[in-house]
Structure formats: structure tokens, C-alpha cells
Amino acid sequence: MQGEQTRLKMGVLQWSGYGSIVLEDASHQIVSYGAPFKRVLPAGTYTIVGRKQKPNTFVITDGKLTEL
């Protein structure tokens, strides 16, 4: 129907560490960021690639800020 809007489910990741990190989402798309940063990401589960510390996975929730 014309005029309908689709709301995207997004959350915010705030990374306060140093260096760069590589994130992989559930569909295996990989992105890298230089820290520190704050980014809007689609809601879902993400893995920090190459991180030996646990937890290396986190969840972005719709409308929420996730701080790592």
C-alpha cells in the first residue's frame, strides 16, 4: 500500500577500547572499525572476530545502547 513506512530495528554500539576491532553479524558480514567509536547497527547478535577474551559475542537490541 502506498504511503506505508517500515521501521528498521536498530541499536547503538559504543566501543571505548583502543585499536581496531572486526565485527561479524549472524549473516557472516564482516566490518572493521577503529576505536573508540559509536555506531548504529541493525539489531542482532554480533561476534568480535579474533578476540580471545570472553564474552566475544554481544546482542544489539532495538532502540538500546550497548556499551563495550
Rosetta constraint file for C-alpha pairs under 8 A:
AtomPair CA 8 CA 42 HARMONIC 7.62 0.50
AtomPair CA 9 CA 42 HARMONIC 5.99 0.50
AtomPair CA 9 CA 43 HARMONIC 5.60 0.50
AtomPair CA 9 CA 62 HARMONIC 5.10 0.50
AtomPair CA 9 CA 63 HARMONIC 7.33 0.50
AtomPair CA 10 CA 40 HARMONIC 6.54 0.50
AtomPair CA 10 CA 41 HARMONIC 5.59 0.50
AtomPair CA 10 CA 42 HARMONIC 4.36 0.50
AtomPair CA 10 CA 43 HARMONIC 4.95 0.50
AtomPair CA 10 CA 60 HARMONIC 7.64 0.50
AtomPair CA 10 CA 61 HARMONIC 7.06 0.50
AtomPair CA 10 CA 62 HARMONIC 4.89 0.50
AtomPair CA 10 CA 63 HARMONIC 6.01 0.50
AtomPair CA 11 CA 40 HARMONIC 5.67 0.50
AtomPair CA 11 CA 41 HARMONIC 5.57 0.50
AtomPair CA 11 CA 42 HARMONIC 6.23 0.50
AtomPair CA 11 CA 43 HARMONIC 5.78 0.50
AtomPair CA 11 CA 60 HARMONIC 5.57 0.50
AtomPair CA 11 CA 61 HARMONIC 5.48 0.50
AtomPair CA 11 CA 62 HARMONIC 4.89 0.50
AtomPair CA 11 CA 63 HARMONIC 4.93 0.50
AtomPair CA 11 CA 64 HARMONIC 5.17 0.50
AtomPair CA 11 CA 65 HARMONIC 6.12 0.50
AtomPair CA 11 CA 66 HARMONIC 7.59 0.50
AtomPair CA 12 CA 38 HARMONIC 6.81 0.50
AtomPair CA 12 CA 39 HARMONIC 5.58 0.50
AtomPair CA 12 CA 40 HARMONIC 4.44 0.50
AtomPair CA 12 CA 41 HARMONIC 6.00 0.50
AtomPair CA 12 CA 60 HARMONIC 7.05 0.50
AtomPair CA 12 CA 63 HARMONIC 7.49 0.50
AtomPair CA 12 CA 64 HARMONIC 6.28 0.50
AtomPair CA 12 CA 65 HARMONIC 4.71 0.50
AtomPair CA 12 CA 66 HARMONIC 6.01 0.50
AtomPair CA 13 CA 38 HARMONIC 5.59 0.50
AtomPair CA 13 CA 39 HARMONIC 5.36 0.50
AtomPair CA 13 CA 40 HARMONIC 6.38 0.50
AtomPair CA 13 CA 41 HARMONIC 7.04 0.50
AtomPair CA 13 CA 60 HARMONIC 7.18 0.50
AtomPair CA 13 CA 65 HARMONIC 6.01 0.50
AtomPair CA 13 CA 66 HARMONIC 4.87 0.50
AtomPair CA 13 CA 67 HARMONIC 6.02 0.50
AtomPair CA 13 CA 68 HARMONIC 7.59 0.50
AtomPair CA 14 CA 36 HARMONIC 7.74 0.50
AtomPair CA 14 CA 37 HARMONIC 5.90 0.50
AtomPair CA 14 CA 38 HARMONIC 4.28 0.50
AtomPair CA 14 CA 39 HARMONIC 6.60 0.50
AtomPair CA 14 CA 65 HARMONIC 7.16 0.50
AtomPair CA 14 CA 66 HARMONIC 6.10 0.50
AtomPair CA 14 CA 67 HARMONIC 4.78 0.50
AtomPair CA 14 CA 68 HARMONIC 6.25 0.50
AtomPair CA 15 CA 35 HARMONIC 6.51 0.50
AtomPair CA 15 CA 36 HARMONIC 5.44 0.50
AtomPair CA 15 CA 37 HARMONIC 5.41 0.50
AtomPair CA 15 CA 38 HARMONIC 6.32 0.50
AtomPair CA 15 CA 67 HARMONIC 6.09 0.50
AtomPair CA 15 CA 68 HARMONIC 5.02 0.50
AtomPair CA 16 CA 35 HARMONIC 6.66 0.50
AtomPair CA 16 CA 36 HARMONIC 4.74 0.50
AtomPair CA 16 CA 37 HARMONIC 6.73 0.50
AtomPair CA 16 CA 67 HARMONIC 7.73 0.50
AtomPair CA 16 CA 68 HARMONIC 6.46 0.50
AtomPair CA 17 CA 35 HARMONIC 6.03 0.50
AtomPair CA 17 CA 36 HARMONIC 5.70 0.50
AtomPair CA 17 CA 68 HARMONIC 7.70 0.50
AtomPair CA 18 CA 34 HARMONIC 7.73 0.50
AtomPair CA 18 CA 35 HARMONIC 5.07 0.50
AtomPair CA 18 CA 36 HARMONIC 5.93 0.50
AtomPair CA 19 CA 34 HARMONIC 5.97 0.50
AtomPair CA 19 CA 35 HARMONIC 5.40 0.50
AtomPair CA 19 CA 36 HARMONIC 7.72 0.50
AtomPair CA 20 CA 32 HARMONIC 6.88 0.50
AtomPair CA 20 CA 33 HARMONIC 5.50 0.50
AtomPair CA 20 CA 34 HARMONIC 4.15 0.50
AtomPair CA 20 CA 35 HARMONIC 5.36 0.50
AtomPair CA 21 CA 32 HARMONIC 5.59 0.50
AtomPair CA 21 CA 33 HARMONIC 5.61 0.50
AtomPair CA 21 CA 34 HARMONIC 6.57 0.50
AtomPair CA 21 CA 35 HARMONIC 7.24 0.50
AtomPair CA 21 CA 48 HARMONIC 6.88 0.50
AtomPair CA 21 CA 49 HARMONIC 7.48 0.50
AtomPair CA 22 CA 30 HARMONIC 6.78 0.50
AtomPair CA 22 CA 31 HARMONIC 5.70 0.50
AtomPair CA 22 CA 32 HARMONIC 4.21 0.50
AtomPair CA 22 CA 33 HARMONIC 6.56 0.50
AtomPair CA 22 CA 48 HARMONIC 5.82 0.50
AtomPair CA 22 CA 49 HARMONIC 5.42 0.50
AtomPair CA 22 CA 50 HARMONIC 7.74 0.50
AtomPair CA 23 CA 30 HARMONIC 5.58 0.50
AtomPair CA 23 CA 31 HARMONIC 5.39 0.50
AtomPair CA 23 CA 32 HARMONIC 6.10 0.50
AtomPair CA 23 CA 46 HARMONIC 6.41 0.50
AtomPair CA 23 CA 47 HARMONIC 5.65 0.50
AtomPair CA 23 CA 48 HARMONIC 4.80 0.50
AtomPair CA 23 CA 49 HARMONIC 5.86 0.50
AtomPair CA 24 CA 28 HARMONIC 5.54 0.50
AtomPair CA 24 CA 29 HARMONIC 5.47 0.50
AtomPair CA 24 CA 30 HARMONIC 4.47 0.50
AtomPair CA 24 CA 31 HARMONIC 6.64 0.50
AtomPair CA 24 CA 46 HARMONIC 5.58 0.50
AtomPair CA 24 CA 47 HARMONIC 5.19 0.50
AtomPair CA 24 CA 48 HARMONIC 6.54 0.50
AtomPair CA 24 CA 49 HARMONIC 6.65 0.50
AtomPair CA 25 CA 29 HARMONIC 5.62 0.50
AtomPair CA 25 CA 30 HARMONIC 6.84 0.50
AtomPair CA 25 CA 44 HARMONIC 7.34 0.50
AtomPair CA 25 CA 45 HARMONIC 6.14 0.50
AtomPair CA 25 CA 46 HARMONIC 4.53 0.50
AtomPair CA 25 CA 47 HARMONIC 6.43 0.50
AtomPair CA 26 CA 44 HARMONIC 7.27 0.50
AtomPair CA 26 CA 45 HARMONIC 6.14 0.50
AtomPair CA 26 CA 46 HARMONIC 6.52 0.50
AtomPair CA 33 CA 37 HARMONIC 7.60 0.50
AtomPair CA 41 CA 60 HARMONIC 7.35 0.50
AtomPair CA 42 CA 60 HARMONIC 7.24 0.50
AtomPair CA 42 CA 62 HARMONIC 7.84 0.50
AtomPair CA 43 CA 59 HARMONIC 7.39 0.50
AtomPair CA 43 CA 60 HARMONIC 4.81 0.50
AtomPair CA 43 CA 61 HARMONIC 5.18 0.50
AtomPair CA 43 CA 62 HARMONIC 5.51 0.50
AtomPair CA 44 CA 59 HARMONIC 5.60 0.50
AtomPair CA 44 CA 60 HARMONIC 5.25 0.50
AtomPair CA 44 CA 61 HARMONIC 6.76 0.50
AtomPair CA 45 CA 57 HARMONIC 6.99 0.50
AtomPair CA 45 CA 58 HARMONIC 5.78 0.50
AtomPair CA 45 CA 59 HARMONIC 4.39 0.50
AtomPair CA 45 CA 60 HARMONIC 6.30 0.50
AtomPair CA 46 CA 57 HARMONIC 5.55 0.50
AtomPair CA 46 CA 58 HARMONIC 5.49 0.50
AtomPair CA 46 CA 59 HARMONIC 6.18 0.50
AtomPair CA 46 CA 60 HARMONIC 7.62 0.50
AtomPair CA 47 CA 56 HARMONIC 5.75 0.50
AtomPair CA 47 CA 57 HARMONIC 4.29 0.50
AtomPair CA 47 CA 58 HARMONIC 6.58 0.50
AtomPair CA 48 CA 56 HARMONIC 5.29 0.50
AtomPair CA 48 CA 57 HARMONIC 6.17 0.50
AtomPair CA 49 CA 56 HARMONIC 7.68 0.50
AtomPair CA 51 CA 56 HARMONIC 6.08 0.50
AtomPair CA 52 CA 56 HARMONIC 7.26 0.50
AtomPair CA 59 CA 66 HARMONIC 7.91 0.50
AtomPair CA 60 CA 64 HARMONIC 7.35 0.50
AtomPair CA 60 CA 65 HARMONIC 7.78 0.50
AtomPair CA 60 CA 66 HARMONIC 6.47 0.50
AtomPair CA 61 CA 65 HARMONIC 7.75 0.50
AtomPair CA 61 CA 66 HARMONIC 7.86 0.50
